Amino acid sequence: MTLSELLSLADDKDRVAFENRSISYMDTFGDPALREVIAQTYENACADDVFCFAGAEEALYLTMNLLPDAADHAAVVPPSHQAVETVAFAHWMRTRR
């Protein structure tokens, strides 16, 4: 599909939004408008509570590095993303010292 074919599927509002979008890196935690829309699907959440990732590996890496502490255990059942196992193992190795 060409870009012209894709844009022909858009309504006028979406086409204008796309044509005026700058090409640059996204915000670190995801597009603010997307985060706001996601937050609105929850009763007690705001956009600052929402993180958007480029894919599962990025989210798993952050989760497995931030959530577990030295006393936690991880049960990894294959098949799974490699980050679930390797990042959890690396975190465990760091906390054992």
C-alpha positions as CSV (number, residue, x, y, z in Angstrom):
1,M,0.0,0.0,0.0
2,T,1.3,3.4,-0.9
3,L,1.1,6.5,1.4
4,S,-1.4,8.0,-1.0
5,E,-3.6,4.9,-0.8
6,L,-3.5,4.9,3.0
7,L,-4.4,8.6,3.2
8,S,-7.3,8.1,0.9
9,L,-8.9,5.9,3.6
10,A,-8.7,8.8,6.1
11,D,-11.4,11.3,6.7
12,D,-10.6,15.0,6.3
13,K,-9.8,15.5,10.0
14,D,-7.4,12.6,10.2
15,R,-5.8,13.5,6.9
16,V,-5.1,17.1,8.1
17,A,-3.8,15.8,11.4
18,F,-1.4,13.5,9.5
19,E,-0.3,16.1,7.1
20,N,0.6,18.5,9.9
21,R,2.4,16.0,12.1
22,S,6.1,16.6,12.5
23,I,8.4,13.8,11.9
24,S,10.5,13.4,15.0
25,Y,11.1,11.1,17.9
26,M,8.0,10.4,20.1
27,D,7.7,11.5,23.7
28,T,9.5,9.0,25.9
29,F,6.3,7.7,27.5
30,G,4.2,7.7,24.4
31,D,2.1,10.3,22.5
32,P,0.3,12.5,25.1
33,A,-3.0,12.3,23.2
34,L,-2.9,8.5,23.1
35,R,-2.0,8.3,26.8
36,E,-5.0,10.6,27.5
37,V,-7.4,8.5,25.5
38,I,-6.1,5.3,27.3
39,A,-6.4,7.0,30.7
40,Q,-10.0,7.9,30.0
41,T,-10.9,4.2,29.8
42,Y,-10.2,3.9,33.6
43,E,-12.0,5.5,36.4
44,N,-9.0,6.7,38.4
45,A,-6.2,7.3,35.9
46,C,-4.7,10.3,34.2
47,A,-2.3,10.4,31.2
48,D,0.6,10.6,33.6
49,D,-0.3,7.1,34.8
50,V,0.0,5.6,31.3
51,F,3.1,4.4,29.5
52,C,3.1,3.4,25.9
53,F,5.8,1.2,24.4
54,A,7.0,0.4,21.0
55,G,6.6,-3.3,21.6
56,A,6.5,-6.0,24.2
57,E,10.2,-6.3,24.7
58,E,10.6,-2.7,25.7
59,A,7.7,-3.0,28.2
60,L,9.0,-6.3,29.6
61,Y,12.5,-4.9,30.0
62,L,11.2,-2.0,32.1
63,T,8.9,-4.1,34.1
64,M,11.4,-6.8,34.9
65,N,14.0,-4.1,35.9
66,L,11.7,-2.0,38.1
67,L,9.2,-4.2,39.8
68,P,11.0,-7.2,41.3
69,D,13.1,-6.9,44.4
70,A,15.7,-9.2,45.9
71,A,13.1,-11.3,47.7
72,D,10.9,-11.9,44.6
73,H,10.9,-15.0,42.4
74,A,10.0,-15.2,38.8
75,A,8.4,-18.3,37.2
76,V,8.9,-18.2,33.4
77,V,7.0,-20.6,31.3
78,P,8.1,-21.0,27.7
79,P,7.4,-20.0,25.1
80,S,7.8,-16.3,26.2
81,H,9.8,-13.2,25.3
82,Q,13.4,-13.6,26.0
83,A,13.4,-10.5,28.2
84,V,11.1,-12.1,30.7
85,E,13.8,-14.7,31.5
86,T,17.1,-12.9,30.8
87,V,16.2,-9.6,32.4
88,A,14.7,-11.3,35.5
89,F,17.8,-13.5,35.8
90,A,20.2,-10.5,35.4
91,H,18.2,-8.6,38.0
92,W,18.4,-11.6,40.4
93,M,22.2,-11.8,39.8
94,R,22.6,-8.1,40.7
95,T,20.5,-8.3,43.8
96,R,22.4,-11.4,45.2
97,R,25.6,-9.5,45.7
